[in-house]
């Protein structure tokens, strides 16, 4: 890296950090200034500025605040107040934000329920929050009524009349409620340390876990993005991500509301409508998830994908192999990739757009942002400890688990899950000295000599084969860059008589895909042990509501042709080519007549 580039990099980094710290000067545990105060301030300063755009509707800051006040007065009439949990189950639309903002005005806590959940998972998510009232959009009422609650919370439906006496008519109640502010006394005693949300894990490996999310954490996250992207009142942020999750429901919202700009809400992500929306609404920024970017790249070229007003985008999961192509094809001036899970105390931003990096913590700022990478044993799924019993920090570019130092400083605390046992699993003790405590991210990363962090894989996804660690992320990148492969979900499967797990990939491909050319493609990109043994050609890949690929069912189904309708292929260990896996071939593998 040249001297001028290095100086420019440091200037961008330090400037962004300084802006963020300036914004965070009032984010202190005992403070009471929350997102409510910020929105109320915008309603007074910029009452006619558009706060939310949705379909053909435009809601100003004055209207947003007034609608939230109606929710607040409704809540008070139901006895909902400081510390009361309320469940919110609603698809993306303005009332989603008005509802939680109104609950915050009276000090209540809001459980943001994943709109994809049904049955036991839906009942579980609401039950663990302790909510006795549920605000439900009319579009999801049937899911709620079908969920097996032991003692269902009071159902309040937004959008329709009561359903045969099974629900409260929230629309009528809100219409009769006052638009006047309930005043700060209604939330007296609530500080930034108080819980704002229950935000749930994606549930890819079991029932969703409810993570505690304080007002302090909310402002900390919002301030980080505002410091990095410097939004202005004229900015319009396009948000096609679920509002029930922190990326779409906190980060994007903060970019708009901190600056007095507009949040463009999309009911759900659509590849076909994405660029027409960007033009129609005059979006200047948008929020992304990695798979969203891949979907857009896989779409046919559109005359609307360039010539837009977008000046910056932010999100996570934009993989290195498509980063430059995505930025170039769609004429995106600036990409701000970030890293951070809802419950994690490890968060970082890639301020200068270094391709592939999820963030940066240079040596001289480790005291402020204590994020490190320690050596990790993939088989034991635990960090490696030296003779002194302490963990071993990785060398530059060595892959290990990313961890975050526990601290009382704003944004560095681990607020945990509602389940204490689940919280304890995330804590690592006696790491670099006896008595210290660090948060386990559950992610494998590497950190280079300049302090840039690069995501490698999720722990549990990486597996051992032929005595080597196989990164599903690395294999997925190699597969997804092959001609005709639109999506790739990589995982490990057990083969009787073999140690470790063999690589398998579920692929979605189009007519350009050539199976016979794949071995040569992978030969130049992956070590022999990392090349998938089994392939499964699928029509689609199941993902969570936040576009995370589901692997659990695929691992369970394995590679049995009699149990899987999708075409299966196996790499011939002698020729190195992929052949159709028949029932006889499957039996030969189980019997040990075919060995890899």
Order of alpha helices (4+ residues) and beta strands (2+ residues): alpha-alpha-beta-beta-alpha-beta-alpha-beta-alpha-beta-alpha-beta-beta-alpha-beta-beta-alpha-beta-alpha-beta-alpha-beta-alpha-beta-alpha-beta-beta-beta-beta-beta-beta-beta-alpha-beta-beta-beta-beta-beta-alpha-beta-beta-alpha-beta-alpha-beta-beta-alpha
